Amino acid sequence: MVKIDLGLYSIVMKYAHRPSSGKTIYYRRRIPKGLESHYDGKTFCVKTTGTTDPKLAVAILVRINTQVEKDWERLHQGLPLSVSDEVNTSVEEVLKPFGLNRFGRGLAEGKQDFNESIFEQLPDKVKTDVVFNGLSGDDLHQTVESVLPTDLKIAYGRVHDRIQLVASDYCEEYIKIKGRADDKKFSQGVQKSFEVLISLMGDRRPCDYYKADVRDIIQGMQELNWSSATIKRRLQNVRAALNTVSDYHDIDDDKGHPFKNFDIPNAGEDATERPDFSVSELDDIRKKLAGDKSDLALIIRIVMDTGVRVSECVGLMADDIVLDVDIPYLNIHRNSFRRLKTKNSTRFIPLAGGALDAATIAVAKVKNKVLFPRYIDQIKGKVKNDVASNALNKRLSTIIDERKTMHSFRHTMQTRLRDVECPEDVRKELMGWQKDVSKNYGSPSDLKIKHRYLLESLAWVRQGV
């Protein structure tokens, strides 16, 4: 237990545990006998509040305890704490013949046929109770569920809305629907967003959250000293998951969740500008990498004078670099192992300066279709973006003293293009941000215009220090 001194009086938080003074406060409660097997034999249920502030922890502990008691009630009823992929597949097979999806959604006729099928599978004694004793409501459902195997019990519960999707279910289902379970960065980002939601507001159905809850979540994140950009990213993850899953499974009640629109007080005011590279720093990098034909040097040079993202560069294939034309260019598009950040990221980028030289060398030394194979996971079929970024940033740190990263090249390219008076629509097309591209997009005249501005950006002198 943790004691909070409120001046005139103090309170003791039940189930609160703090390993040592000043450390994070945890929820800690003994698991009831008979339920330990659901927690890998553990004696206590332990969850973090994510805060060291006792006053903030009070509300979080109450929400965690409410959810834990719901979980234990569910387990006492014989329902699983969570449903495995194997069981979900079995439930899906049970419901499919009736035109119902694995969450029990579908036409009323299908639900009626399913109920009749369940009734036929009940033992005679239970049938007698149902028919002659007039069981209804919870008494009926609990009696039926008590004799059903796990997959039928879950299927029955879903059809009768006794097992409804809560936030944690939405998190897992969203990752599956998007087909990105193997994308560690994406999965962890979504999971972290829902962990925060559940720890602050409890694991509820989306329709059971309210606007006031969203405001409380934002306030809670701010009290944890999170930046407004981080808060926005977490809430956007939650919104995308709730929108996608409720629409995919046609869960009407949850489509009106309160995360569709939110307002973060003073959003953006705490943002810090990423520093550009100075002209002298760019010159130093060019000199140090001149003649270096290593993958890292070639990638840095391509990124520096095109402004492409690291993932876009390391995911290039030999055919993506078109050299035998009047204006050589990169063809940035989605392929079998590289996703693009947005659909607008597909674009043609003329090659100039060090980028043209590096691209030519890269194509000449390529041994297969992939330009930089060491940064491609051939088994999983995806770019090893984090591995590449770490290696590139480490190489960069040996050239310049400032702690600038590969992403700073992208910000610097924006400044370079703006300083040579490149029109905004052309800048956006080059950076992969333009929603509506020009009619001449990708034509020789279009490439010529972009090539001119990229050439002018090579002579950038504004920051010449």
Salt bridges, closest charged atoms under 4 A:
GLU69 OE2 - ARG29 NH1 3.07
ASP85 OD1 - LYS176 NZ 2.67
ASP129 OD2 - LYS125 NZ 3.76
ASP138 OD1 - ARG162 NH1 3.31
GLU145 OE2 - ARG162 NE 2.76
ASP161 OD1 - ARG105 NH2 3.70
GLU173 OE1 - ARG102 NH2 2.40
GLU173 OE2 - HIS249 NE2 2.88
ASP183 OD2 - ARG180 NH2 2.72
ASP213 OD2 - ARG204 NH1 3.01
ASP250 OD1 - LYS255 NZ 2.95
ASP252 OD1 - LYS255 NZ 3.42
ASP253 OD2 - ARG205 NH2 3.80
ASP254 OD1 - ARG205 NH2 3.41
GLU281 OE1 - LYS404 NZ 2.69
ASP283 OD1 - ARG286 NH1 3.67
ASP292 OD2 - ARG395 NH2 3.33
ASP295 OD1 - LYS365 NZ 3.27
ASP295 OD2 - ARG374 NE 3.39
ASP305 OD1 - ARG286 NH2 2.95
ASP305 OD1 - ARG416 NH2 3.08
GLU312 OE2 - ARG309 NH1 2.76
GLU312 OE1 - ARG347 NH2 2.80
ASP320 OD1 - HIS333 NE2 2.67
ASP357 OD2 - ARG301 NH2 2.68
ASP419 OD1 - ARG462 NH1 2.73
GLU424 OE2 - LYS428 NZ 3.33
GLU429 OE1 - LYS450 NZ 2.79
ASP446 OD2 - LYS450 NZ 3.14
GLU456 OE2 - ARG452 NH1 3.44
